[in-house]
């Protein structure tokens, strides 16, 4: 079989799998469709694909990606964290009574909800099919595989301040696998799926004997939007209403978390506009096809003339994320929502030849490589320490700026303590 034939066959199979995966999402808010009766078959198919393609969180995929520059530069095991774990960010002597006085070391439980970007899809992929593997253990916001020296993630940073942190994903797997723990993100998830994911998360936490719901401080990160932008907006009768629907979804989700999970801090991450994907330069050939499959609203020929219209709606969506985080009912002494905007104006690095640096992206040029997830983890961590109104809206090269708690600002930033 020639190289061109292999690529074509791989792309056809990829297209088939994406169609199956994404068609299993309800197209009507909160309603059951005829597809629900096929859910067991869908899960069986996913497990079959997972086993067929194979896990990619082992040493083979890691070293292949290291050779290709798609993973972060590893640090020696004796390299200390850039912040002193016993410094201002250390665990408080007494458990704080206010969410506005939380140090990194005070976080006991960590969780995330969202889509394939939170599931870690493709982080360690070495071919296009492996993008379907959910590398949850190295996900930027919820992965806890290894440590920050090899895989920079938010949990791997916080573990330096509190080694007893619990809830992070341990390895590759689906949201229903035990090793996913409190990562309920799903491939293809959209805004409408958030309320359900929140309920699943609440059920998992409240039924886990290791979690003391009323005592432990919890950190939950939410990112949603790319699938709405790519797969839903252009097919809606009134695309502008997606902004209103998203506001309702967020409020419902946050109320579920607030009403059931006291002592919780929420990172509500602003999603990137798909404009950034359309402006990529020097894309590999296979990415031209995957972009048409994964994001027809931005790349489909039928919708090209409406791109600016859709991009404007995406900007309004971002405003909703910021506005919801400001609602008083979500900012109390034991529950708060912080908008983290590091993806708001995100751009991808550019090489000297003018092309974008695709070492930060997975094989489909849509999801991120582990190196890209490390960059996102660094940016999220910095956002969490930056005061309200002074937060970065773009990411920087991983490890080029790594903020630390200080004597004057030892707490994770909230609106009240900024």
C-alpha positions as MATLAB code, in Angstrom:
seq = 'XXXXXXXXXXXXXXXXXXXXXXXXXXXXXXXXXXXXXXXXXXXXXXXXXXXXXXXXXXXXXXXXXXXXXXXXXXXXXXXXXXXXXXXXXXXXXXXXXXXXXXXXXXXXXXXXXXXXXXXXXXXXXXXXXXXXXXXXXXXXXXXXXXXXXXXXXXXXXXXXXXXXXXXXXXXXXXXXXXXXXXXXXXXXXXXXXXXXXXXXXXXXXXXXXXXXXXXXXXXXXXXXXXXXXXXXXXXXXXXXXXXXXXXXXXXXXXXXXXXXXXXXXXXXXXXXXXXXXXXXXXXXXXXXXXXXXXXXXXXXXXXXXXXXXXXXXXXXXXXXXXXXXXXXXXXXXXXXXXXXXXXXXXXXXXXXXXXXXXXXXXXXXXXXXXXXXXXXXXXXXXXXXXXXXXXXXXXXXXXXXXXXXXXXXXXXXXXXXX';
ca = [
       0.000    0.000    0.000;
       1.478    3.366   -1.009;
       1.893    6.285    1.386;
      -0.823    8.272   -0.421;
      -3.227    5.321   -0.223;
      -2.548    4.879    3.485;
      -3.302    8.553    4.062;
      -6.550    8.396    2.086;
      -7.710    5.228    3.876;
      -6.811    6.720    7.236;
      -8.727    9.907    6.450;
     -11.802    7.959    5.313;
     -11.785    5.940    8.528;
     -11.240    9.119   10.547;
     -14.198   10.761    8.820;
     -16.380    7.734    9.576;
     -15.470    7.711   13.270;
     -16.046   11.443   13.687;
     -19.457   11.196   12.046;
     -20.451    8.353   14.381;
     -19.111   10.099   17.470;
     -20.626   13.489   16.785;
     -23.987   12.248   15.534;
     -24.586   10.688   18.936;
     -25.050   14.129   20.464;
     -28.569   15.386   21.017;
     -29.496   18.227   18.695;
     -32.301   19.491   20.885;
     -31.646   21.020   24.274;
     -32.440   18.674   27.142;
     -34.498   16.283   25.044;
     -34.072   12.579   24.420;
     -33.714   11.533   20.768;
     -33.940    8.202   18.940;
     -30.146    7.977   19.199;
     -30.292    7.460   22.960;
     -31.384    3.847   22.593;
     -28.108    3.193   20.781;
     -25.973    4.578   23.603;
     -24.738    1.114   24.729;
     -23.680    0.340   21.155;
     -21.952    3.718   20.924;
     -20.000    3.066   24.117;
     -19.089   -0.387   22.857;
     -17.834    1.138   19.602;
     -15.735    3.668   21.489;
     -14.167    0.955   23.617;
     -13.495   -1.127   20.517;
     -11.800    1.832   18.820;
      -9.838    2.580   21.985;
      -8.532   -0.978   22.090;
      -7.956   -1.116   18.321;
      -5.995    2.135   18.112;
      -4.242    1.510   21.425;
      -3.161    3.678   24.325;
      -0.570    6.342   23.626;
       0.483    7.292   27.150;
       3.420    4.857   27.177;
       7.120    5.413   26.549;
       6.924    4.586   22.821;
       4.607    7.470   21.937;
       6.365    9.770   24.386;
       9.811    9.342   22.849;
       8.438    9.579   19.314;
       6.842   12.903   20.228;
       9.978   14.040   22.055;
      11.955   13.426   18.865;
       9.414   15.476   16.886;
       9.392   18.307   19.425;
       5.730   17.797   20.349;
       6.244   17.339   24.091;
       7.678   19.825   26.559;
      11.398   19.735   27.245;
      11.732   17.446   30.283;
      13.434   18.575   33.480;
      15.691   16.379   35.639;
      13.993   14.822   38.656;
      16.042   16.938   41.055;
      14.775   20.167   39.472;
      12.642   22.049   42.049;
       9.435   23.813   41.060;
       9.882   27.463   40.119;
       7.758   28.351   43.159;
       8.773   27.314   46.667;
       6.203   24.700   47.810;
       6.931   25.762   51.386;
       6.611   29.449   50.578;
       3.503   31.694   50.527;
       1.529   29.159   48.459;
       1.919   26.373   51.009;
      -1.036   24.749   52.733;
      -2.563   26.967   55.427;
      -2.007   25.999   59.047;
      -5.755   26.160   59.602;
      -8.327   25.243   56.956;
      -9.587   28.529   55.423;
     -13.235   29.453   55.955;
     -13.348   31.658   52.859;
     -12.798   30.799   49.198;
     -11.105   34.184   48.923;
      -8.298   33.050   51.243;
      -7.286   29.885   49.426;
      -3.632   29.159   48.796;
      -2.675   26.573   46.143;
      -1.845   24.104   48.918;
      -5.373   24.381   50.318;
      -6.946   22.704   47.277;
      -7.941   19.160   48.278;
      -9.940   18.000   45.254;
      -9.635   18.909   41.576;
     -12.068   18.320   38.686;
     -12.935   19.412   35.146;
     -15.843   19.375   32.727;
     -15.790   20.174   29.020;
     -14.996   18.660   25.632;
     -12.127   16.835   23.914;
      -9.691   19.630   24.757;
     -10.218   18.766   28.421;
     -10.247   15.035   27.671;
      -6.734   15.520   26.276;
      -7.465   14.093   22.841;
      -4.398   13.685   20.673;
      -1.868   14.987   23.187;
       0.503   12.099   22.505;
      -0.722   11.091   19.044;
       1.817   10.084   16.405;
      -0.749    9.491   13.655;
      -4.173   10.849   12.787;
      -6.133    7.914   14.234;
      -4.529    8.376   17.640;
      -6.238   11.760   17.945;
      -9.243    9.703   19.100;
      -7.300    8.528   22.150;
      -8.140   10.619   25.193;
      -4.834   11.315   26.941;
      -6.590   12.402   30.127;
      -3.522   11.843   32.267;
      -1.720   14.749   30.592;
      -4.703   17.082   30.116;
      -3.751   20.676   30.943;
      -6.472   21.246   33.571;
      -7.021   17.804   35.113;
      -4.183   15.397   34.211;
      -2.038   14.059   37.028;
       0.108   11.499   35.235;
       3.779   11.687   36.254;
       4.858   15.111   37.465;
       5.328   18.639   36.134;
       8.907   17.925   35.040;
       7.607   15.644   32.293;
       3.970   16.714   31.976;
       3.094   20.241   33.058;
      -0.559   20.247   34.125;
      -2.527   22.190   36.707;
      -2.798   19.169   39.066;
       0.918   18.435   38.719;
       1.648   22.005   39.797;
      -0.758   21.930   42.737;
       0.565   18.513   43.833;
       3.831   20.266   44.678;
       1.954   22.335   47.269;
      -0.378   19.522   48.371;
       0.835   15.983   47.579;
      -2.533   14.643   48.788;
      -4.469   16.353   45.981;
      -7.201   14.042   44.687;
      -9.433   13.795   41.616;
      -7.033   14.183   38.707;
      -6.992   11.741   35.790;
      -4.305    9.082   35.887;
      -3.959    7.830   32.311;
      -5.619    7.384   28.902;
      -9.281    6.474   28.988;
     -12.873    7.566   28.548;
     -14.853    9.587   31.065;
     -16.495    6.392   32.324;
     -13.172    4.726   33.142;
     -12.122    4.824   36.799;
      -8.739    6.293   35.922;
     -10.515    9.414   34.627;
     -11.708   10.171   38.167;
     -13.246   13.662   38.259;
     -12.720   14.466   34.576;
     -16.217   14.175   33.102;
     -15.347   15.883   29.795;
     -16.636   14.170   26.652;
     -15.452   14.188   23.050;
     -17.805   16.323   20.946;
     -19.397   17.960   23.992;
     -21.206   21.261   23.537;
     -22.647   23.869   25.846;
     -25.893   21.905   26.183;
     -23.933   19.002   27.701;
     -22.527   20.992   30.631;
     -25.542   20.612   32.966;
     -25.411   16.830   32.574;
     -21.657   16.725   33.099;
     -22.094   18.769   36.269;
     -24.633   16.254   37.586;
     -22.292   13.373   36.787;
     -19.468   15.154   38.583;
     -21.612   15.813   41.653;
     -22.648   12.166   41.762;
     -19.047   10.997   41.516;
     -17.813   13.329   44.218;
     -20.633   12.720   46.667;
     -20.298    8.947   46.306;
     -16.505    8.893   46.673;
     -15.504    8.059   50.272;
     -12.243    9.967   49.870;
     -14.071   13.256   49.379;
     -15.414   15.146   52.369;
     -17.932   17.334   50.596;
     -18.431   19.847   53.413;
     -14.781   20.041   54.444;
     -12.574   19.725   51.368;
     -11.857   22.702   49.143;
     -12.533   21.871   45.504;
     -11.267   23.391   42.241;
     -13.260   22.801   39.037;
     -12.174   23.999   35.584;
     -14.708   24.470   32.766;
     -13.934   25.020   29.079;
     -16.608   24.658   26.394;
     -17.386   26.234   23.027;
     -15.224   24.958   20.144;
     -17.708   22.247   19.134;
     -20.602   24.716   19.290;
     -18.602   27.029   17.030;
     -17.509   24.283   14.639;
     -20.380   21.825   14.450;
     -23.567   23.515   15.579;
     -23.668   27.233   14.946;
     -23.850   27.116   11.149;
     -26.682   24.556   11.158;
     -28.885   26.464   13.607;
     -31.954   28.322   12.333;
     -30.878   31.350   14.377;
     -27.151   31.116   15.241;
     -27.295   34.213   17.445;
     -29.553   32.417   19.906;
     -26.664   30.087   20.750;
     -25.292   32.893   22.904;
     -28.497   33.033   24.966;
     -28.612   29.245   25.220;
     -25.028   29.188   26.428;
     -25.787   31.712   29.148;
     -28.634   29.516   30.395;
     -26.454   26.403   30.224;
     -23.704   28.047   32.244;
     -26.084   29.334   34.900;
     -27.758   25.929   35.232;
     -24.369   24.227   35.467;
     -22.995   26.611   38.065;
     -26.140   26.365   40.174;
     -25.822   22.581   40.186;
     -22.235   22.860   41.376;
     -22.992   25.558   43.942;
     -26.018   23.779   45.399;
     -24.241   20.457   45.797;
     -20.555   21.209   46.227;
     -19.819   23.731   48.982;
     -16.283   25.047   49.312;
     -15.707   25.235   45.577;
     -13.705   27.523   43.298;
     -14.532   27.405   39.580;
     -12.201   28.343   36.736;
     -14.472   29.414   33.876;
     -12.120   29.539   30.895;
     -12.927   31.765   27.921;
     -12.887   29.626   24.749;
     -10.841   30.629   21.700;
     -12.490   31.916   18.553;
     -12.142   29.565   15.606;
     -10.675   32.493   13.694;
      -7.286   31.407   15.068;
      -7.586   28.042   13.289;
      -8.587   29.600    9.958;
      -5.521   31.862   10.062;
      -2.964   29.070   10.483;
      -0.179   29.138    7.893;
       1.761   26.201    6.494;
      -0.717   23.502    7.492;
       0.254   19.887    6.759;
      -1.856   18.355    3.974;
      -3.777   16.003    6.269;
      -4.987   18.953    8.341;
      -6.854   20.430    5.381;
      -9.141   17.388    5.423;
      -9.491   17.113    9.190;
     -10.447   20.772    9.475;
     -13.332   20.254    7.049;
     -14.483   17.298    9.150;
     -13.948   18.746   12.624;
     -14.965   22.327   11.908;
     -17.276   22.622    8.885;
     -18.749   25.879   10.190;
     -15.363   27.555    9.714;
     -14.001   25.557    6.771;
     -17.034   24.258    4.872;
     -17.394   25.886    1.470;
     -21.116   26.443    2.068;
     -20.387   28.670    5.079;
     -17.308   30.627    3.963;
     -19.322   33.765    3.211;
     -20.718   33.802    6.756;
     -17.403   33.456    8.549;
     -17.339   37.033    9.859;
     -20.920   36.658   11.083;
     -19.991   33.516   13.011;
     -16.804   35.070   14.366;
     -18.849   37.993   15.722;
     -21.143   35.542   17.525;
     -18.094   33.844   19.036;
     -16.986   37.199   20.454;
     -20.406   37.664   22.052;
     -20.109   34.144   23.491;
     -16.871   35.204   25.190;
     -18.642   38.188   26.738;
     -21.286   35.860   28.182;
     -18.576   33.795   29.876;
     -17.188   36.922   31.513;
     -20.623   38.260   32.486;
     -21.810   35.009   34.064;
     -18.691   34.867   36.220;
     -19.692   38.250   37.659;
     -23.159   37.209   38.854;
     -23.466   37.784   42.611;
     -25.088   34.428   43.379;
     -21.913   32.702   42.199;
     -19.578   34.747   44.357;
     -20.001   34.020   48.055;
     -17.684   33.015   50.892;
     -17.671   29.310   50.028;
     -18.255   29.385   46.258;
     -16.781   31.589   43.560;
     -16.378   31.668   39.787;
     -13.264   33.160   38.219;
     -13.144   33.919   34.501;
      -9.730   32.852   33.182;
      -9.256   34.528   29.752;
      -5.852   33.259   28.561;
      -7.438   31.860   25.361;
      -9.497   34.964   24.602;
      -6.958   36.398   22.137;
      -4.836   33.289   21.697;
      -2.420   32.994   18.789;
      -0.064   30.202   17.771;
       3.702   30.765   17.614;
       5.200   31.646   14.244;
       8.440   30.195   12.870;
      11.112   32.311   11.117;
       9.742   31.191    7.724;
       6.347   32.722    8.529;
       4.526   29.440    9.089;
       2.918   28.548   12.391;
       4.694   26.203   14.776;
       2.632   23.020   14.595;
       4.665   21.349   17.329;
       2.041   22.800   19.673;
      -0.757   20.994   17.861;
      -1.798   17.375   17.531;
      -1.859   15.512   14.223;
      -5.187   17.087   13.208;
      -4.015   20.689   13.771;
      -7.105   21.251   15.922;
      -6.361   19.575   19.237;
      -3.139   20.269   21.101;
       0.012   18.235   21.486;
       1.354   17.616   24.995;
       3.597   20.613   24.425;
       0.503   22.669   23.654;
      -1.300   21.378   26.737;
       1.738   22.280   28.852;
       1.588   25.808   27.464;
      -2.122   25.957   28.343;
      -1.464   24.666   31.866;
       1.180   27.339   32.419;
      -1.185   30.036   31.161;
      -4.077   28.828   33.331;
      -1.852   28.766   36.413;
      -0.714   32.332   35.700;
      -4.324   33.479   35.217;
      -5.221   31.989   38.602;
      -2.629   34.190   40.294;
      -3.255   37.344   38.266;
      -5.647   39.861   39.897;
      -9.061   40.553   38.432;
      -8.729   43.061   35.595;
      -5.055   42.247   35.043;
      -5.316   38.741   33.601;
      -3.449   37.756   30.437;
      -5.605   37.103   27.364;
      -2.966   35.208   25.392;
      -0.549   32.444   26.311;
       3.231   32.601   26.344;
       5.905   29.997   25.703;
       5.756   27.326   28.382;
       7.966   28.116   31.401;
       8.914   31.551   30.020;
       6.733   33.148   32.715;
       5.717   31.099   35.724;
       3.992   33.162   38.403;
       4.208   32.296   42.090;
       2.252   33.258   45.208;
       3.946   36.085   47.105;
       3.908   37.298   50.689;
       1.649   40.188   49.662;
      -0.524   38.010   47.386;
      -0.474   34.424   48.729;
      -4.020   33.529   47.655;
      -5.516   32.315   44.396;
      -6.987   35.461   42.855;
     -10.713   36.168   43.108;
     -12.777   39.280   42.496;
     -12.962   39.918   46.225;
      -9.264   39.608   47.039;
      -7.900   41.322   43.907;
];
